Amino acid sequence: MKRLLSIVLITGLMAGGALSARAQGTAPESSDGADDGQKNTAKARQLIQQAIEALGGPAYLGVRDMQQQGRTYSLHHGESTSNGVLFWRFVQAPDKERVEVTKERDVAYVYNGDKGYELTYKGAHAIESKDLTDYLRRRKFSLDAVLREWVNAKGVAIFYEGQAISGNRPAEQVTLVSAENDAVTLLLDPSSHLPIGKRFSWRDPVDKQKNLEEETYDNYRAVGGIMTAYNITRFFNGDMANQRFLNSASYNEGLPAAMFDPNSGYSPNKAGKK
């Protein structure tokens, strides 16, 4: 249950060299390679900007908080392991999240910074280390983090990597590599420019195996000027691992700080949340 509900991303001295060559009466070295690299980066950045605009532009970038309600399914080798679990998800930028589950909403998972807690009628206790690590990794490589933070981060390199297929749909690939050498690839719809997929890999510190996590995004709807994917599917090493289907979403309605304090005693039923 915890694993299910703990609801986974890249000019030197050319002018000086050319000046020196001219001063010595010799021809400068070819800059075709550098020009190609600059064109590649420019195309990649253009595609990312188009994606941001398609998602809502300033409205998307300016999201302060978000609410979602829907049903989530865990899967093993593509087969559902349950009838689905109702969830209510609340996110406050930049690093707070609360997920409530069960019809009574009497179990919650709260993430605040790099801390995570499970809340039940017995109170709050820290989420297991591995589950918290998995969550923090997925948050770091999340689509919103990539488009709102990675794009403008110092030392990030961005590459256009051509066309691909995502979920049987054609896509344009853009890869971002951080200064820490973390990499995430976005797959963008050539027509709508909306993100339709994302993938990143990481190496398990215990067994040293390299793992691939992927997400696909579908059934976009406009919510308050922001395009929102109502169907999200996550894959782990090629196998479908989780699906989320939203029933509703909203933005910038304001969320009480108590929601993200595991010791506040906050109750969604007493607060009258929808």
C-alpha positions as CSV (number, residue, x, y, z in Angstrom):
1,M,0.0,0.0,0.0
2,K,2.8,2.4,0.9
3,R,4.6,1.8,-2.4
4,L,1.3,2.4,-4.3
5,L,0.3,5.5,-2.5
6,S,3.6,7.2,-2.1
7,I,2.1,8.9,-5.0
8,V,9.9,8.8,-11.4
9,L,14.6,15.1,-16.4
10,I,22.5,19.9,-19.6
11,T,31.2,29.7,-26.0
12,G,34.2,29.2,-25.3
13,L,37.2,31.2,-26.8
14,M,36.1,31.1,-30.5
15,A,36.2,34.9,-30.9
16,G,39.7,35.1,-29.4
17,G,40.9,32.2,-31.6
18,A,39.6,33.9,-34.7
19,L,41.2,37.2,-33.8
20,S,44.5,35.5,-33.1
21,A,44.4,33.7,-36.5
22,R,43.6,36.9,-38.3
23,A,46.5,38.7,-36.6
24,Q,48.9,35.9,-37.7
25,G,47.5,36.0,-41.3
26,T,46.2,32.4,-41.0
27,A,42.7,31.1,-41.5
28,P,40.7,30.4,-38.3
29,E,39.6,26.8,-37.6
30,S,36.2,25.8,-38.8
31,S,33.4,26.5,-36.4
32,D,30.8,24.3,-38.2
33,G,30.7,21.9,-35.2
34,A,30.1,24.7,-32.7
35,D,27.4,26.2,-35.0
36,D,25.6,22.9,-35.2
37,G,25.7,22.6,-31.5
38,Q,24.2,26.1,-31.0
39,K,21.5,25.3,-33.6
40,N,20.7,22.1,-31.8
41,T,20.4,23.8,-28.4
42,A,18.3,26.6,-29.9
43,K,15.9,24.1,-31.4
44,A,15.6,22.2,-28.1
45,R,14.9,25.4,-26.2
46,Q,12.3,26.4,-28.8
47,L,10.5,23.1,-28.4
48,I,10.5,23.5,-24.6
49,Q,9.2,27.0,-24.8
50,Q,6.4,25.8,-27.1
51,A,5.6,23.1,-24.6
52,I,5.4,25.7,-21.8
53,E,3.2,28.0,-23.9
54,A,0.9,25.0,-24.8
55,L,0.5,24.2,-21.1
56,G,-0.6,27.7,-20.4
57,G,2.5,29.9,-20.5
58,P,2.6,32.4,-17.6
59,A,-0.4,30.8,-16.0
60,Y,1.4,27.4,-15.9
61,L,4.6,28.9,-14.7
62,G,2.8,30.8,-12.0
63,V,1.0,27.9,-10.3
64,R,1.2,28.3,-6.6
65,D,-0.9,25.3,-5.6
66,M,-2.9,22.5,-7.1
67,Q,-5.6,20.1,-6.1
68,Q,-6.6,16.8,-7.8
69,Q,-9.1,14.1,-7.1
70,G,-9.3,10.7,-8.9
71,R,-8.5,7.1,-8.7
72,T,-5.1,5.4,-8.9
73,Y,-4.2,1.8,-9.8
74,S,-1.0,-0.2,-9.1
75,L,0.0,-2.8,-11.6
76,H,2.4,-5.7,-11.9
77,H,3.5,-6.8,-15.3
78,G,0.7,-4.7,-16.8
79,E,-2.0,-6.3,-14.6
80,S,-3.9,-4.4,-12.0
81,T,-3.3,-5.5,-8.5
82,S,-6.4,-3.7,-7.1
83,N,-9.7,-2.2,-7.9
84,G,-8.2,1.2,-7.6
85,V,-7.9,3.6,-4.7
86,L,-9.6,7.0,-4.4
87,F,-7.2,9.8,-3.8
88,W,-7.2,13.5,-3.1
89,R,-3.9,15.2,-3.9
90,F,-2.8,18.7,-2.8
91,V,0.5,20.3,-3.9
92,Q,2.0,23.6,-2.7
93,A,5.0,25.0,-4.5
94,P,7.8,24.3,-4.3
95,D,8.1,21.2,-2.1
96,K,4.9,20.4,-0.2
97,E,2.4,17.6,-1.0
98,R,-0.4,15.8,0.7
99,V,-2.2,12.7,-0.6
100,E,-5.3,11.5,1.1
101,V,-6.7,8.0,0.4
102,T,-9.7,5.8,1.1
103,K,-13.3,6.9,0.9
104,E,-13.1,8.3,4.4
105,R,-9.8,10.1,3.6
106,D,-8.6,8.8,7.0
107,V,-5.1,7.9,5.7
108,A,-2.7,10.6,4.3
109,Y,0.8,10.9,3.2
110,V,2.4,14.3,3.8
111,Y,5.7,15.5,2.2
112,N,7.3,18.7,3.4
113,G,10.8,19.5,2.0
114,D,12.8,16.3,2.3
115,K,10.6,14.8,5.0
116,G,7.7,12.4,4.6
117,Y,5.1,11.1,6.9
118,E,2.2,8.6,7.0
119,L,-0.8,9.8,8.9
120,T,-3.4,7.4,10.4
121,Y,-5.7,7.4,13.4
122,K,-2.6,6.4,15.4
123,G,-0.9,9.6,14.5
124,A,2.1,10.5,12.3
125,H,5.1,8.4,11.7
126,A,8.0,8.8,9.3
127,I,7.7,7.1,5.9
128,E,10.2,4.3,5.3
129,S,13.5,5.5,4.0
130,K,13.3,3.6,0.6
131,D,9.8,4.9,-0.1
132,L,10.8,8.5,0.8
133,T,13.9,8.2,-1.5
134,D,11.7,6.9,-4.4
135,Y,9.2,9.8,-3.9
136,L,12.0,12.5,-3.7
137,R,13.5,11.1,-6.9
138,R,10.3,11.3,-8.8
139,R,9.7,14.8,-7.5
140,K,13.1,15.9,-8.7
141,F,12.5,14.5,-12.2
142,S,8.8,15.5,-12.3
143,L,7.5,17.2,-15.4
144,D,6.7,20.4,-13.5
145,A,10.2,20.5,-11.9
146,V,11.9,20.0,-15.3
147,L,9.8,22.8,-17.0
148,R,9.8,25.2,-14.1
149,E,13.3,24.7,-12.6
150,W,15.7,22.6,-14.7
151,V,15.2,24.7,-17.8
152,N,16.7,27.8,-16.2
153,A,19.1,26.2,-13.8
154,K,22.8,27.0,-13.9
155,G,24.9,24.5,-15.8
156,V,22.0,22.7,-17.5
157,A,22.6,21.6,-21.1
158,I,19.7,21.0,-23.4
159,F,19.8,18.8,-26.6
160,Y,17.3,18.1,-29.4
161,E,17.5,14.4,-30.1
162,G,15.1,14.0,-33.0
163,Q,11.8,12.2,-33.5
164,A,10.6,9.2,-31.5
165,I,7.4,7.3,-30.6
166,S,5.7,7.7,-27.2
167,G,2.7,5.5,-26.5
168,N,2.3,4.8,-30.3
169,R,2.3,8.6,-31.0
170,P,5.0,10.5,-32.8
171,A,7.0,12.8,-30.6
172,E,10.0,15.3,-30.6
173,Q,12.7,14.4,-28.1
174,V,14.5,16.9,-25.9
175,T,17.0,15.9,-23.3
176,L,18.2,18.1,-20.4
177,V,21.4,17.3,-18.4
178,S,22.0,19.0,-15.1
179,A,25.3,20.2,-13.7
180,E,25.2,17.1,-11.5
181,N,24.9,14.9,-14.7
182,D,21.3,13.9,-14.1
183,A,19.4,13.6,-17.3
184,V,15.8,13.6,-18.3
185,T,14.2,13.3,-21.7
186,L,10.9,14.9,-22.6
187,L,8.7,13.7,-25.5
188,L,6.6,16.5,-27.0
189,D,3.6,16.2,-29.4
190,P,4.7,17.8,-32.8
191,S,1.2,19.3,-33.4
192,S,0.0,20.4,-30.0
193,H,3.5,20.8,-28.5
194,L,2.1,19.3,-25.2
195,P,4.3,16.9,-23.3
196,I,3.1,13.3,-23.9
197,G,6.0,11.5,-22.2
198,K,9.0,11.7,-20.0
199,R,11.8,9.3,-19.0
200,F,14.9,9.2,-16.8
201,S,17.2,6.5,-15.5
202,W,19.0,6.0,-12.2
203,R,21.3,3.4,-10.7
204,D,20.2,1.5,-7.6
205,P,22.8,2.1,-4.8
206,V,22.3,-1.4,-3.5
207,D,22.3,-3.8,-6.4
208,K,24.0,-1.3,-8.8
209,Q,21.4,-2.0,-11.5
210,K,20.3,0.8,-13.8
211,N,16.5,1.4,-13.7
212,L,14.4,3.3,-16.2
213,E,11.3,5.2,-15.2
214,E,8.8,6.6,-17.8
215,E,5.5,8.5,-17.7
216,T,3.0,9.2,-20.4
217,Y,0.4,12.0,-20.4
218,D,-3.0,11.9,-22.1
219,N,-6.5,13.3,-22.1
220,Y,-5.5,16.9,-21.6
221,R,-8.1,19.3,-20.4
222,A,-8.0,23.1,-19.9
223,V,-8.4,24.0,-16.2
224,G,-8.2,27.6,-15.3
225,G,-6.1,28.4,-18.4
226,I,-3.7,25.5,-17.7
227,M,-3.7,22.3,-19.8
228,T,-3.9,19.4,-17.4
229,A,-3.3,15.7,-18.2
230,Y,-6.2,13.7,-16.7
231,N,-4.6,10.3,-17.5
232,I,-1.0,9.6,-16.3
233,T,0.7,6.2,-16.7
234,R,4.0,5.3,-15.1
235,F,6.4,2.6,-16.3
236,F,9.2,1.0,-14.4
237,N,11.8,-0.9,-16.5
238,G,9.3,-1.2,-19.3
239,D,6.5,-2.6,-17.2
240,M,3.4,-0.5,-16.5
241,A,3.5,0.2,-12.7
242,N,0.8,2.8,-12.0
243,Q,-2.1,4.6,-13.6
244,R,-3.9,7.7,-12.4
245,F,-7.2,9.0,-13.7
246,L,-8.3,12.4,-12.6
247,N,-11.9,13.3,-12.0
248,S,-11.2,17.0,-11.2
249,A,-8.4,19.5,-10.8
250,S,-8.0,23.1,-9.8
251,Y,-5.2,25.6,-9.2
252,N,-4.4,28.6,-7.0
253,E,-7.3,28.2,-4.6
254,G,-5.1,28.6,-1.5
255,L,-4.2,25.7,0.8
256,P,-3.9,25.9,4.6
257,A,-0.5,25.4,6.0
258,A,-1.8,22.9,8.4
259,M,-2.4,20.4,5.6
260,F,1.4,20.0,5.3
261,D,2.2,19.9,9.0
262,P,2.0,16.2,10.2
263,N,1.5,17.3,13.8
264,S,-1.2,19.9,13.2
265,G,-4.2,17.6,13.6
266,Y,-5.7,18.8,10.3
267,S,-8.7,16.8,9.2
268,P,-10.1,17.1,5.7
269,N,-13.6,16.3,6.9
270,K,-13.6,18.9,9.6
271,A,-12.1,21.4,7.2
272,G,-14.9,20.7,4.7
273,K,-12.6,20.1,1.8
274,K,-14.2,18.8,-1.4
